[in-house]
Amino acid sequence: MESFFIRLKVELVYAGTFESEEQAKSELFEYIEIFYNRVRRHSALGYVSPAEYERKYV
């Protein structure tokens, strides 16, 4: 979990500013559901995204 929160801060929080609470919530959802789970490759999963790993092995 620590690794996830570090990546979240570096890739989303420190990279920009939010105009409103709703924008922050929307961008957080997009980061987790779209980028982190579907696009971002994870070394612990053999450099594939969690979604791709699940499709292959579940």
VENPE-V959829 format. One record per backbone hydrogen bond with DSSP energy under -0.5 kcal/mol. CO is the residue of the C=O (numbers start at 1). NH is the residue of the N-H. E is the energy in kcal/mol with one decimal. If there is no record, write none. Layout:
# VENPE-V959829
co | nh | e
CO | NH | E
CO | NH | E
This chain:
# VENPE-V959829
co | nh | e
1 | 5 | -2.5
2 | 6 | -2.2
3 | 7 | -2.3
4 | 8 | -2.7
5 | 9 | -2.3
6 | 10 | -2.5
7 | 11 | -3.1
8 | 12 | -2.0
8 | 13 | -1.6
9 | 14 | -3.4
12 | 16 | -0.6
13 | 16 | -0.9
20 | 24 | -1.9
21 | 25 | -2.5
22 | 26 | -2.5
23 | 27 | -2.7
24 | 28 | -2.3
25 | 29 | -2.4
26 | 30 | -2.5
27 | 31 | -2.5
28 | 32 | -2.4
29 | 33 | -2.8
30 | 34 | -1.8
30 | 35 | -1.8
31 | 36 | -3.6
32 | 37 | -1.7
34 | 38 | -0.9
34 | 39 | -0.6
35 | 39 | -1.9
35 | 40 | -3.3
36 | 50 | -0.5
37 | 51 | -2.3
42 | 45 | -1.3
42 | 47 | -1.9
42 | 48 | -0.8
43 | 46 | -1.6
48 | 42 | -1.8
49 | 53 | -2.7
50 | 54 | -2.4
51 | 55 | -2.1
52 | 56 | -2.1
53 | 57 | -2.4
54 | 58 | -1.8
